[in-house]
Amino acid sequence: MSKLTARALRTYLLTKSHDALVEDIVHLSSRNDAVREYFAAQLGLGPQEDVVAKYKSIVARELSGRGEHLPRLSVARKAVLDYKKLSSSPLAVIDLMLYYVECGVRFTNQFGDLYESFYSSVEGMYEQALKLIKQHQLHSQFKQRCKQIVHDTRDIGWGFHDQLSLLYEETFEQE
């Protein structure tokens, strides 16, 4: 089976009538949670807290250390990326990204030093969140929370604290 391209999909969709497209979308949303969540977010239906709570629970589960497993960063990051695709709220996306960072910091403070890619992943998520904060000028909403994250890394080595401090300063000290 060959890969579906955007061009091929667009060509196919242009052959369908308006009513047929509506039926396809309704059918998709009834069978696919991600599609249903996407349209609920776009239409502003239902409490968005429920949707973000679902993704936060995935992040928490993967970065909790319960069950004596190493954190599955790929699963936690995928939850953040999936939510980012369906949400139209920069505030909610930043909240989830910072939650990922907070869980990662809590994990390493609780269980000790980990591997380099763990720290790189958490740093990268923090940096992405800070970029969105700058882009949407949400400094006042997130400054204290971001500062607390840096504070909570003060006893973590490997340059982790230093990097988060630098990113914080670049975002909040130059506003």
N, C-alpha and C positions, 0 to 999 in steps of 0.2 A: 504494500500500500504506500503510495507516495504521500508526501507531506502536503497538507492543505496550506496554501499561501493566501495572503490577504487579497491578492489580485484575483485568484480563482474564486474565493468566497464572494468578493464584490461582484464579479461577473455573474455568479449563480444567483445572488440576491437580486440583482437587477432584472432577472427574468421572472421573478415572483411578483404577484399582485400585492397590493397593500394589505388586503385581508389575509392572504396566505402568509405574509411576513408576520402579521400580528399573531396568527395561530401558531406559527413556529416559535415565536418568542414566548407565548403563554405556555406552550408545551415544554420548552427548555426550562422555564422557571419552575414548572411543577416537578421536574425531574432532577434539577441540579441546584443544590443549596447555594453555590457561589453566584449563580445567575439570579436567584431569588433575592439574595442579600444585596447584590448590585442594584437591582431595580428598587428595592425597598429604600436603600440609601439615596438613590437618585430622586425618588419621589418624596423623601422625607417621612416615610411611613414607619410607625412603630418606634419604640425606644431604641435609639442607636447605641445606648449603653449596653443593651443585650448583645448586640453584634460585636462591639469591641470587647465585651466581657468574654465572649467565646474565644477570641484570638488571644486575649490576655491569659486565659486558662491554659491554652496550648503553650505559650511562652513560659508560664510558671511551671507547668509540668515538666518541660524539657530542661529548665534551668534550676530545678529545685534540689537535685541531689537525692531525692527519695528513691528508694529501691536500689541504692548503691550503684547506679549507672552513671557513666560520664555524661555530661550534658550533650544533647544532640543539637548542636548549633544550627545545623541545616534545617531541622524541623522548626525550630524557634524562628529562624530568619524567614523561612517560607511563610510562616503565619503572619509576620509583619508585612512582607511583600504582598501577600494575598489581600490583606486588609487595605493596604495602600492602593491597590488596584480598584477596590470597590468603594472606598470612601471619598466623599467630596469635601471633607472637613480637614483642613491642615492641622487644626487643634487636636483632633482625635488621632490623626496619624502620628504627630509629634508625641502625644501622650503614650501611645503604644511603643514607639521607638525608645523613649526614655524608660518605659517600664522594662523593656528588654535589657537595657543597660543596667538598670537598678537590680534586676534579677541576676545578671552576670556578676555584678560587684558583690552582691550578697553571697552568691555561690562561692566565689573565690575567698571571701572573708571567712566563710564558714568551713570550707574544706581545704584551704591552703592553695599553694601555687599550682598552676596548671600549665598547659602547653602554649606555645607562642601564638598559634592560630586562634586560640580562645580569646586571648587579649586583643589580637588584631580585629577579630570580629566585633567585640564589644566597643573597641575604639572607633571602628568604622561606623557602627550604628550611632554612636554618640556624635560623631562628626556629621553624619547625614541629618540627624535631628537638629543640630546647630545650624546647618545650612538652611533648613526649612524655617527655623526661627528667624534667621536673618531675612530670608526671602519674603516672609509674610509679616515681618516687623512685629514679632510676638515676644520681644525681649522681656517685657514686664510680666507676662503670664508665666514664663518659664525660668526666669533668672534664679530664683531661690532653689528651685528643684535641681537645676543643673549645678549650682554651687554645692548643694548637699551631696550630689553624686561625687564630685571631686573630693569633698571632705571625707567621704566614706572610703576613698581609695588611698588615704594617706599612709597606710601601713602596707600597701601592696608594692612590691618591687618591680623589676624587669622594665622600668621606664614607663609603666602603665599610668601611675599617678602623674608623672611629669607630662606625659602626652595629653591626658585629659585636662590637666591644669592649663597647658598651653592653648588647647582648643577653646577652653572656657574664656581665657583672657582675650583671645582674638575675637571672640563673639561679644562678650559683655563689657569688657574694659574699654573697648573702642567705640561704643555706641554713642 
